[in-house]
Amino acid sequence: MDLAPSLMARIVLEKFLQEHDQVTPSKAVINGMLRDPSQIPDRVLANQVYQCTVNDCCYGPLVDCIKHAIGQEHEILLREKLQRKKLSFLDEDQLRAKGYDKTPDIILEVPVAIDGHVIHWIESKASFGDEYSHQCYLQDQFWSYWNRFGPGLVIYWCGFIEELDCHRGRGILLKDCFPEDIITLHCIMDSEKKR
C-alpha cells in the first residue's frame, strides 16, 4: 500500500469504528486507541494495531514518545549550557506560569549578542532543519516569538540547510549547536574596565 504501518492502522481503525459504532469517531478517540490498543473492542484488530505502532520507525505513538523524549533531552542540554555560561533566563514552564501562551523554550532575562546580533530568546529543535519544517516553524512559532520578544536564535541540533539561515537581518538566527562566542553585558563591561 506504500503507507507507513501506523497510518494504515489509523485508516483501518477509523473504518472499523465507523462500521462498529455507526458514527464517525473523533480524532481523540482514535488517538487514544492507537496509544492504547486494549481499548479497541476487537482483540484481533487491537493486536494488529499494536504490531503496526510498535514496528513503525517513522510515525505513530511510539515514535512520537521517542521524539518528545529527545526534544526534552536537548532542552535540558540547552538549560545546562546557559547555566554554565551564567546566563539568566526563564524556561518555557516558568513563562507559562506567568501567563504566556506561546513561548520559545528560553527567554533570556538579559539579551546577549551572537555573531553581532542581539538575541532575546532561544528555541531548541532536536531535528534537522529542512525547508518544509522550517517554513512551518517560521509561520507557526518563530515570527510570533519575534513579534512578542524581539530577535532570537533557533538551534537545530541535527543541522539545517544553510540557505534557510536567511533571516538574520530580520532577527532570526540559525545554529546547529550552542554558540560558544556569546557576548554578554558582563563581557562588554569587563573590556571597558580594561581600557
C-alpha positions as CSV (number, residue, x, y, z in Angstrom):
1,M,0.0,0.0,0.0
2,D,3.1,2.3,0.3
3,L,1.8,3.7,3.6
4,A,3.6,3.7,7.0
5,P,2.2,1.0,9.3
6,S,0.8,3.5,11.8
7,L,-1.0,5.4,9.1
8,M,-2.5,2.2,7.7
9,A,-3.6,1.2,11.2
10,R,-5.3,4.6,11.7
11,I,-7.2,4.2,8.5
12,V,-8.4,0.6,9.2
13,L,-9.2,1.5,12.8
14,E,-11.3,4.6,11.8
15,K,-13.2,2.4,9.2
16,F,-13.8,-0.3,11.8
17,L,-15.1,2.1,14.4
18,Q,-17.4,3.8,11.8
19,E,-19.0,0.4,11.0
20,H,-19.0,-0.9,14.6
21,D,-20.4,2.2,16.2
22,Q,-22.4,3.6,13.2
23,V,-20.8,7.0,13.9
24,T,-17.6,8.7,12.8
25,P,-15.1,8.5,15.7
26,S,-13.4,11.7,16.9
27,K,-9.7,12.2,16.5
28,A,-9.3,12.0,20.3
29,V,-10.9,8.5,20.4
30,I,-8.8,7.2,17.5
31,N,-5.6,8.7,19.0
32,G,-6.4,7.1,22.4
33,M,-6.9,3.7,20.8
34,L,-3.7,4.0,18.9
35,R,-1.8,4.8,22.1
36,D,-3.6,2.1,24.0
37,P,-4.9,-0.6,21.6
38,S,-6.5,-2.5,24.6
39,Q,-9.4,-0.1,24.2
40,I,-10.2,-1.5,20.7
41,P,-13.3,-3.8,21.0
42,D,-11.9,-6.3,18.5
43,R,-9.0,-8.3,20.0
44,V,-7.5,-9.3,16.7
45,L,-7.6,-5.7,15.4
46,A,-6.2,-4.5,18.7
47,N,-3.2,-6.8,18.3
48,Q,-2.7,-5.8,14.7
49,V,-2.8,-2.1,15.6
50,Y,-0.3,-2.7,18.3
51,Q,2.0,-4.5,15.9
52,C,1.7,-1.6,13.4
53,T,2.6,1.0,16.0
54,V,5.5,-0.9,17.5
55,N,7.0,-1.8,14.2
56,D,6.7,1.7,12.6
57,C,10.0,3.6,12.7
58,C,8.6,6.8,11.3
59,Y,5.1,7.5,12.7
60,G,2.8,6.6,15.5
61,P,2.6,7.0,19.3
62,L,5.9,5.2,20.0
63,V,7.8,7.4,17.6
64,D,6.1,10.5,19.0
65,C,7.2,9.5,22.5
66,I,10.8,9.0,21.3
67,K,10.8,12.4,19.5
68,H,9.3,14.0,22.6
69,A,12.0,12.5,24.8
70,I,14.8,13.6,22.5
71,G,13.3,17.1,22.4
72,Q,13.2,17.2,26.2
73,E,16.8,15.9,26.4
74,H,18.0,18.8,24.2
75,E,16.0,21.4,26.1
76,I,17.8,20.2,29.3
77,L,21.1,20.3,27.5
78,L,20.4,23.9,26.4
79,R,19.5,24.9,30.0
80,E,22.7,23.3,31.3
81,K,24.8,25.2,28.8
82,L,23.1,28.5,29.7
83,Q,23.7,27.9,33.4
84,R,27.4,27.1,32.7
85,K,27.6,30.4,30.9
86,K,25.9,32.0,34.0
87,L,23.2,33.5,31.8
88,S,19.9,34.4,33.5
89,F,16.8,33.0,31.7
90,L,13.3,31.8,32.0
91,D,12.3,28.5,30.5
92,E,9.0,27.5,28.9
93,D,7.4,26.2,32.2
94,Q,8.3,29.4,34.0
95,L,6.9,31.5,31.2
96,R,3.6,29.5,31.1
97,A,3.3,30.0,34.8
98,K,3.5,33.8,34.2
99,G,0.6,33.5,31.7
100,Y,2.4,33.4,28.4
101,D,0.6,31.0,25.9
102,K,3.0,30.8,23.0
103,T,6.6,30.8,24.2
104,P,10.1,29.8,23.0
105,D,12.0,27.3,25.1
106,I,14.1,30.1,26.6
107,I,13.8,33.8,27.2
108,L,17.0,35.5,28.2
109,E,16.4,37.9,31.0
110,V,19.4,39.9,29.8
111,P,19.9,39.8,26.0
112,V,23.2,38.6,24.5
113,A,25.0,39.1,21.2
114,I,25.8,36.2,18.9
115,D,27.6,36.8,15.6
116,G,26.9,40.6,16.0
117,H,23.2,40.1,16.5
118,V,21.3,40.7,19.7
119,I,19.3,37.7,20.9
120,H,16.4,37.7,23.4
121,W,15.1,34.1,23.1
122,I,16.3,30.6,22.1
123,E,14.3,27.8,20.6
124,S,15.7,24.3,20.7
125,K,14.8,21.9,17.8
126,A,16.1,18.3,18.2
127,S,15.7,17.7,14.5
128,F,17.1,18.6,11.1
129,G,16.0,22.0,9.7
130,D,14.7,21.1,6.2
131,E,12.9,23.6,4.1
132,Y,9.3,22.4,4.7
133,S,9.5,22.1,8.5
134,H,11.5,25.4,8.9
135,Q,8.8,27.3,6.9
136,C,6.1,25.8,9.1
137,Y,8.1,26.7,12.3
138,L,8.6,30.2,10.9
139,Q,4.9,30.7,10.3
140,D,3.6,28.9,13.5
141,Q,6.3,29.8,16.0
142,F,9.4,31.9,15.2
143,W,7.7,35.0,13.8
144,S,5.3,35.0,16.8
145,Y,8.3,34.9,19.2
146,W,10.0,37.6,17.2
147,N,6.8,39.8,17.4
148,R,6.5,39.3,21.2
149,F,10.1,39.1,22.4
150,G,12.3,40.5,19.7
151,P,15.1,38.8,17.8
152,G,16.1,35.2,18.6
153,L,18.1,32.1,18.0
154,V,16.9,28.7,16.7
155,I,19.2,25.7,17.4
156,Y,18.6,22.8,15.0
157,W,20.7,20.2,16.9
158,C,20.8,17.8,13.9
159,G,21.8,20.5,11.4
160,F,19.9,22.5,8.8
161,I,20.0,23.5,5.2
162,E,22.4,26.5,5.1
163,E,20.2,28.6,2.8
164,L,17.5,28.7,5.5
165,D,19.6,31.0,7.6
166,C,18.5,34.0,5.6
167,H,16.5,35.9,8.2
168,R,19.5,37.1,10.3
169,G,18.9,40.7,9.2
170,R,15.3,40.5,10.4
171,G,16.2,38.9,13.7
172,I,16.1,35.1,13.5
173,L,19.5,33.3,13.6
174,L,20.0,29.6,13.0
175,K,22.8,27.5,14.5
176,D,23.4,23.7,14.7
177,C,25.0,23.8,18.2
178,F,25.1,26.0,21.3
179,P,27.2,29.1,20.3
180,E,30.4,29.5,22.4
181,D,31.1,33.0,21.2
182,I,28.3,34.7,23.2
183,I,28.9,38.3,24.1
184,T,27.2,39.3,27.3
185,L,26.8,42.7,29.0
186,H,29.3,41.4,31.6
187,C,31.9,40.8,28.8
188,I,31.4,44.4,27.5
189,M,31.8,45.8,31.0
190,D,35.0,43.9,31.6
191,S,36.5,45.1,28.3
192,E,35.5,48.7,29.2
193,K,37.3,48.4,32.6
194,K,40.5,47.2,30.9
195,R,40.6,50.3,28.7
